Amino acid sequence: MMDTQIEGFREADARLARLIGGIPADRERAILFEGAELIVEEAKRLAPYKTGLLRDSIRAVDVRDGLRLYGRLSPDVAIYIGPVGSDEDGDVYYAKFQEFGTRHMRANPFMRPAVAARRDAAKGLVLTRLRDEYLRLAQ
């Protein structure tokens, strides 16, 4: 009769449990913000400048702040990228007129070109960071 002993199942089980648990939402959110910042920087560079209010209002914010979605990793992790303003810090309602134009003024787009120019870099950065996190979890 042969006696066999297999080792390492506890360690493999612990690694599997970490992978199943996945990347914590706060880390996913941080990774998505890293990618978003590439688009934010480009949008700020392209934004029309008169007072600087529009340019300074462009940022990435968590959708938990009640804004519409731009990037989404999961139902709980999503961000909005674009002009954000209020009466307290200066209303940037005119951002849409700059982006799309009106019957009285031509469009001066800055968000769509920023997304087009930096989408692939942002996506690559996010995917690389997510891969690195899963590899770290698997160790």
DRENMARMAR-333961 format. One record per residue: residue number from 1; residue in one letter; chain; y, z, x of N, C-alpha, C in turn. Coordinates in steps of 0.02 Angstrom, whole numbers. Example, Ala and Ser with C-alpha at 12.3 -4.5 7.8 and 13.67 -1.06 7.14 Angstrom:
<nodes>
NODE,num,residu,chaine,nnorth,nup,neast,canorth,caup,caeast,cnorth,cup,ceast
NODE,1,A,A,-284,390,660,-225,390,615,-165,390,660
NODE,2,S,A,-112,354,642,-53,357,684,2,394,645
</nodes>
This chain:
<nodes>
NODE,num,residu,chaine,nnorth,nup,neast,canorth,caup,caeast,cnorth,cup,ceast
NODE,1,M,A,-59,0,42,0,0,0,62,0,45
NODE,2,M,A,112,-40,25,172,-48,64,228,-6,33
NODE,3,D,A,267,28,74,322,69,51,387,32,70
NODE,4,T,A,428,15,19,489,-22,31,549,19,9
NODE,5,Q,A,600,18,50,661,53,33,719,5,41
NODE,6,I,A,760,-1,-12,818,-45,-10,880,-2,-9
NODE,7,E,A,924,-18,37,986,21,43,1046,-22,25
NODE,8,G,A,1100,11,8,1163,-24,-4,1180,-35,-77
NODE,9,F,A,1135,-16,-123,1150,-27,-193,1209,15,-218
NODE,10,R,A,1216,74,-193,1273,116,-215,1339,84,-194
NODE,11,E,A,1340,60,-133,1401,27,-108,1414,-37,-148
NODE,12,A,A,1363,-77,-160,1371,-139,-199,1393,-123,-270
NODE,13,D,A,1365,-70,-299,1384,-50,-366,1458,-28,-369
NODE,14,A,A,1480,7,-318,1550,29,-315,1596,-31,-309
NODE,15,R,A,1578,-80,-268,1618,-140,-260,1622,-179,-326
NODE,16,L,A,1565,-185,-359,1563,-220,-422,1607,-185,-474
NODE,17,A,A,1605,-120,-475,1647,-82,-522,1721,-95,-509
NODE,18,R,A,1741,-99,-446,1811,-114,-429,1830,-184,-452
NODE,19,L,A,1786,-233,-443,1800,-301,-464,1806,-306,-539
NODE,20,I,A,1761,-273,-574,1762,-275,-647,1826,-243,-673
NODE,21,G,A,1848,-190,-641,1910,-157,-660,1970,-202,-650
NODE,22,G,A,1964,-248,-603,2016,-296,-590,2077,-267,-555
NODE,23,I,A,2125,-310,-547,2187,-290,-514,2229,-250,-564
NODE,24,P,A,2255,-194,-544,2296,-155,-591,2356,-196,-615
NODE,25,A,A,2376,-186,-677,2431,-224,-708,2495,-219,-668
NODE,26,D,A,2510,-160,-640,2572,-154,-602,2571,-197,-539
NODE,27,R,A,2513,-204,-509,2507,-248,-450,2511,-322,-470
NODE,28,E,A,2478,-340,-526,2484,-408,-551,2557,-426,-564
NODE,29,R,A,2592,-379,-595,2663,-389,-611,2704,-400,-547
NODE,30,A,A,2691,-360,-497,2727,-366,-433,2713,-435,-401
NODE,31,I,A,2652,-458,-405,2634,-523,-377,2670,-579,-415
NODE,32,L,A,2671,-574,-481,2704,-625,-521,2779,-626,-506
NODE,33,F,A,2809,-568,-496,2880,-565,-479,2893,-598,-411
NODE,34,E,A,2846,-591,-364,2855,-624,-299,2862,-700,-308
NODE,35,G,A,2818,-728,-348,2822,-800,-361,2885,-819,-399
NODE,36,A,A,2904,-777,-447,2963,-791,-488,3026,-792,-445
NODE,37,E,A,3028,-750,-395,3088,-746,-353,3103,-813,-318
NODE,38,L,A,3051,-852,-304,3062,-918,-274,3102,-962,-322
NODE,39,I,A,3085,-959,-386,3120,-999,-437,3190,-971,-448
NODE,40,V,A,3196,-905,-450,3261,-874,-460,3310,-895,-405
NODE,41,E,A,3287,-892,-343,3330,-912,-286,3354,-984,-293
NODE,42,E,A,3308,-1028,-312,3327,-1099,-320,3375,-1108,-379
NODE,43,A,A,3363,-1074,-434,3407,-1080,-493,3477,-1055,-476
NODE,44,K,A,3481,-1001,-438,3547,-975,-418,3582,-1025,-372
NODE,45,R,A,3545,-1057,-330,3574,-1107,-285,3602,-1166,-324
NODE,46,L,A,3566,-1185,-378,3585,-1244,-417,3635,-1229,-474
NODE,47,A,A,3643,-1167,-492,3686,-1149,-549,3758,-1169,-536
NODE,48,P,A,3791,-1195,-588,3861,-1210,-581,3900,-1146,-567
NODE,49,Y,A,3951,-1153,-526,3988,-1094,-505,4062,-1101,-522
NODE,50,K,A,4086,-1054,-562,4157,-1049,-575,4179,-977,-562
NODE,51,T,A,4146,-931,-598,4162,-859,-588,4104,-823,-552
NODE,52,G,A,4045,-854,-551,3987,-822,-521,3946,-783,-572
NODE,53,L,A,3972,-776,-633,3938,-736,-684,3870,-766,-702
NODE,54,L,A,3869,-832,-712,3806,-865,-730,3756,-858,-673
NODE,55,R,A,3777,-874,-612,3732,-870,-555,3705,-799,-547
NODE,56,D,A,3748,-749,-553,3726,-680,-544,3682,-655,-601
NODE,57,S,A,3683,-690,-658,3643,-667,-715,3571,-693,-711
NODE,58,I,A,3557,-739,-666,3490,-769,-662,3444,-720,-626
NODE,59,R,A,3392,-701,-659,3344,-655,-629,3277,-659,-665
NODE,60,A,A,3228,-627,-636,3162,-621,-667,3159,-551,-697
NODE,61,V,A,3138,-547,-760,3133,-482,-793,3066,-477,-828
NODE,62,D,A,3044,-416,-836,2981,-401,-869,2988,-414,-944
NODE,63,V,A,2938,-445,-975,2943,-458,-1047,2941,-394,-1088
NODE,64,R,A,2922,-340,-1056,2924,-276,-1093,2997,-259,-1109
NODE,65,D,A,3044,-294,-1077,3114,-285,-1093,3134,-325,-1155
NODE,66,G,A,3085,-359,-1187,3097,-393,-1250,3119,-465,-1244
NODE,67,L,A,3112,-497,-1186,3134,-565,-1178,3075,-613,-1183
NODE,68,R,A,3091,-678,-1191,3038,-727,-1198,3001,-738,-1132
NODE,69,L,A,2943,-769,-1138,2898,-775,-1080,2912,-835,-1037
NODE,70,Y,A,2901,-827,-972,2899,-885,-928,2831,-887,-893
NODE,71,G,A,2814,-836,-856,2750,-834,-821,2706,-780,-852
NODE,72,R,A,2641,-793,-859,2596,-745,-889,2532,-742,-849
NODE,73,L,A,2512,-681,-830,2448,-671,-797,2396,-644,-847
NODE,74,S,A,2419,-603,-893,2375,-575,-943,2418,-556,-1003
NODE,75,P,A,2389,-534,-1059,2431,-515,-1116,2483,-461,-1100
NODE,76,D,A,2469,-420,-1050,2514,-366,-1033,2560,-380,-974
NODE,77,V,A,2548,-435,-939,2587,-449,-879,2618,-518,-886
NODE,78,A,A,2683,-519,-900,2720,-582,-907,2793,-570,-891
NODE,79,I,A,2827,-623,-869,2898,-616,-851,2938,-674,-881
NODE,80,Y,A,3003,-664,-884,3051,-714,-904,3095,-728,-844
NODE,81,I,A,3110,-791,-833,3156,-810,-778,3214,-847,-810
NODE,82,G,A,3274,-826,-795,3332,-861,-820,3392,-817,-826
NODE,83,P,A,3446,-845,-855,3507,-806,-864,3495,-749,-913
NODE,84,V,A,3517,-691,-895,3512,-633,-937,3580,-600,-937
NODE,85,G,A,3608,-590,-996,3674,-558,-999,3684,-521,-1063
NODE,86,S,A,3733,-479,-1064,3750,-440,-1123,3824,-426,-1120
NODE,87,D,A,3849,-394,-1171,3921,-378,-1173,3941,-331,-1116
NODE,88,E,A,3894,-289,-1094,3911,-241,-1042,3921,-274,-974
NODE,89,D,A,3878,-323,-957,3882,-353,-890,3906,-425,-892
NODE,90,G,A,3934,-446,-949,3960,-514,-954,3912,-559,-992
NODE,91,D,A,3935,-586,-1046,3894,-628,-1089,3887,-697,-1057
NODE,92,V,A,3827,-721,-1050,3815,-787,-1021,3785,-834,-1074
NODE,93,Y,A,3811,-829,-1135,3788,-871,-1190,3795,-946,-1173
NODE,94,Y,A,3843,-962,-1130,3857,-1032,-1114,3806,-1062,-1067
NODE,95,A,A,3758,-1023,-1043,3707,-1050,-997,3671,-1109,-1029
NODE,96,K,A,3655,-1104,-1093,3619,-1158,-1126,3661,-1222,-1130
NODE,97,F,A,3728,-1214,-1136,3771,-1273,-1138,3772,-1307,-1069
NODE,98,Q,A,3772,-1267,-1016,3769,-1295,-949,3702,-1332,-938
NODE,99,E,A,3648,-1300,-959,3582,-1329,-948,3570,-1393,-988
NODE,100,F,A,3590,-1393,-1051,3573,-1449,-1096,3632,-1492,-1116
NODE,101,G,A,3693,-1469,-1104,3752,-1507,-1124,3768,-1498,-1198
NODE,102,T,A,3823,-1525,-1219,3843,-1526,-1289,3871,-1595,-1304
NODE,103,R,A,3894,-1605,-1364,3924,-1670,-1379,3991,-1679,-1343
NODE,104,H,A,4018,-1623,-1319,4083,-1625,-1285,4077,-1621,-1208
NODE,105,M,A,4019,-1603,-1183,4012,-1598,-1110,3942,-1620,-1089
NODE,106,R,A,3939,-1649,-1031,3874,-1671,-1006,3834,-1611,-981
NODE,107,A,A,3769,-1619,-979,3725,-1566,-954,3734,-1558,-879
NODE,108,N,A,3727,-1497,-856,3728,-1482,-785,3667,-1436,-772
NODE,109,P,A,3607,-1465,-778,3546,-1424,-776,3537,-1388,-709
NODE,110,F,A,3511,-1328,-713,3497,-1288,-653,3430,-1254,-659
NODE,111,M,A,3408,-1234,-719,3344,-1200,-726,3285,-1249,-721
NODE,112,R,A,3289,-1304,-759,3233,-1352,-758,3223,-1382,-689
NODE,113,P,A,3276,-1402,-654,3265,-1427,-585,3238,-1373,-538
NODE,114,A,A,3259,-1310,-549,3235,-1256,-506,3160,-1246,-517
NODE,115,V,A,3139,-1247,-580,3068,-1239,-595,3029,-1298,-565
NODE,116,A,A,3054,-1358,-575,3019,-1418,-549,3014,-1415,-473
NODE,117,A,A,3067,-1392,-440,3067,-1392,-367,3023,-1337,-337
NODE,118,R,A,3017,-1281,-371,2983,-1223,-341,2918,-1203,-375
NODE,119,R,A,2899,-1238,-429,2839,-1220,-467,2777,-1217,-423
NODE,120,D,A,2765,-1268,-383,2704,-1270,-342,2704,-1214,-290
NODE,121,A,A,2762,-1202,-259,2765,-1148,-209,2754,-1080,-241
NODE,122,A,A,2783,-1070,-300,2774,-1006,-335,2702,-997,-356
NODE,123,K,A,2672,-1049,-383,2602,-1047,-404,2557,-1032,-344
NODE,124,G,A,2569,-1067,-288,2528,-1056,-228,2534,-985,-203
NODE,125,L,A,2595,-958,-203,2605,-889,-180,2568,-840,-225
NODE,126,V,A,2574,-848,-290,2541,-803,-337,2465,-807,-329
NODE,127,L,A,2438,-868,-326,2366,-876,-319,2340,-846,-253
NODE,128,T,A,2377,-856,-200,2357,-827,-135,2357,-751,-138
NODE,129,R,A,2410,-722,-167,2413,-648,-172,2358,-621,-216
NODE,130,L,A,2343,-655,-272,2289,-632,-317,2222,-636,-281
NODE,131,R,A,2211,-691,-245,2148,-698,-207,2141,-642,-156
NODE,132,D,A,2196,-627,-120,2194,-574,-71,2179,-506,-103
NODE,133,E,A,2207,-494,-162,2194,-431,-197,2120,-426,-217
NODE,134,Y,A,2091,-481,-242,2020,-479,-261,1975,-471,-200
NODE,135,L,A,1994,-502,-145,1955,-493,-84,1959,-421,-59
NODE,136,R,A,2018,-391,-66,2026,-321,-47,1984,-276,-93
NODE,137,L,A,1982,-292,-157,1941,-252,-204,1866,-258,-188
NODE,138,A,A,1846,-317,-164,1775,-330,-152,1750,-294,-88
NODE,139,Q,A,1796,-269,-47,1774,-237,16,1748,-167,3
</nodes>
